[in-house]
């Protein structure tokens, strides 16, 4: 059988399995944040369908289709994983699981983790059993992350960690944290290590930070004499910066992906419902119509760029700094999407608390996007990286 024939067979089998196993409610558009499944020890499923969908996809390894089967993945080739994504999109299947473990920690462990660490953590990530958060930024270490001061003192078979992190997404809901700590106070970049530990370890505490959206997805996270076993050191001692940089490329790809979000309501549909059509069947507001058309063309171009960069990455031909390009444009595109969404919704979109607007979901989402150009590396920093490493422009 030729490779093309094998892919066609895989497509038919995949489509059949999805049609049989994806619950009908998991093919409906997302209505609220509760419809997004994060998994973890504290997770409460919004419905039986959500639970079944995660269970079935997790058993098959299709929450992380290209990870090795040995570590809970599907063992699919890149071509097969692309087919799976296409067939899920065609049936409008929701992602069974979203996870910092999938997007960030998993790839880092596959590259830098020991065999024992992979066996311990990756299958739990794939099945949605453990929810992770990221311990990177500190009050005095944002864009200059290498200035971090959280200290891990070497006690032989374990570390004692003291310090603080900030802007820790969903730290109050996470089970474990992957964390950058200083293990050498003399060296800067080469004095940092990458460790993992349970958020229920004595000495760990969190405090949510309320945003202008009224929500609190970020937290301050505090470590007071936290014991971390030496076996939870990823990579080598003082080699955490290499792990951190690699992980950041995946984080930026994740944030960039927000620029092409299938979970977001259609701009055109929102505008038609709010404004109505003219006698020619077009959106009544011509200026907004042009704005939406321009956005949708840029969105389509970005979608194609994501695919092209993905293919280059799989062929190991992608420039490492391309993640900064995707992060910058994806973040700015997502901000444009929600600016247009608010314009399309008119004054009604500003409503804040009623059940009719799902507690002001649109307005809160719009305000939340303001952080897209800060998190994962500010837009200014990404532009500097693009200028220097991709365009090779001279420094100031």
C-alpha positions, 0 to 999 in steps of 0.5 A: 500500500502506498503512503497516500493510500495509507493516509486515505485509509487512516482518514476513513477510519478516523472519521468513523471513530470520531463520528461514533465516539465524539458525544453530540454535545462536544460538537457544539460551539463553546458557550462559556469557560466551563465548556473548556476542559482543563483536567486535573485533580480539582477539575469538575466536568461540566457534563457527562459528555465532556468526561466521556470525550476526554476519557475516550481520546485519552485512552487512544492517546489522541489528546497528544497524538504525536507523543510516543505511545510509551508516554501516553501519546497516540504515536501518530506520524505528523501526517496522521496527526494533521488528518486527525485535526482536519477530521475533528474540525470537519465534525466540529469536535471540541478539543478534549483537553487544553493544558499547559502540560500539553502545550509547554511542559510536555515538549520540554520533558520529551527533549530534556526529561529523564526516562523516569520523569517522562514515564511519571508525568507524560501519561498523566498529562495525556489523560488530563489527570494532572493540571500544571502551571508555570512558575517563571515571572517574578515581581522583578523578573518579567521581560528580563526573566534571567534576573529571577531571584527565587532561590533553591538551596541544594540539600543533597537529595532535595532542594529548599525553595524560597521566593515568589512568582507572579502572573502564574496562570491558574496557580490556584487551580493547578496540581503541579508547577514547573518552575525556574529557580536560582541555584547559583547566585553568582552566575545569571543565565547559567545559574538557573535550574528547572524543577517540578513540584506538587502545589500541595507541598507544604510552604506553597501558597497562592493569591489570585490577582483580579484583572480589569475583566473582573476575573482572576486567572492569574495569581501571586505564588509564594514558596516558604521553605518548600522541599523539592526532591532532587529527582524532580530536577529537569536536565542538569543543575544550572542548566535550566535556562536551556529548558526555559528557552525551549519551553518559551518557544512552545508557549509563544506558539500557543499564544500565537494560536489565539489569533486563529481560534475556532472556539471564538464566535463568528464576527459576521454572525455576531454583527448580523444578529446585532445590526441586521442586513440591508435590502441586498442581504449585506451587513447594514453597517458598511464600515463594519462590514469592511472591517470584518472582511479585512480581519477575516482575510488577515485571519485566513492568511495567518492560518496558512502561515501557522500551517506553513511554519508547522510543516517547517518545524516538523521538517526541522527547518523552522527558524527558532525565532519564528515563534516570536513572529507567531506570538506577536501577530497572533496576539495582535490579531486576537486583540483586533478580533475582540475589538471588532466583536465589541463594535459588532455587538454595539452598546449591548456588548458592554453589558456586564452582569446579566444572564442574557449576556452570560455575565458579560462574557464578550466584554470580559473577553475583550478586556482579557485580550489586553494582556495578550501583548504582555504575557509570554514576552511583550510585543516590544520584546518580540519585535526586537527578537524578530528584527534581530534574529529574522530580519537581521537588522543592526542594533541601535 
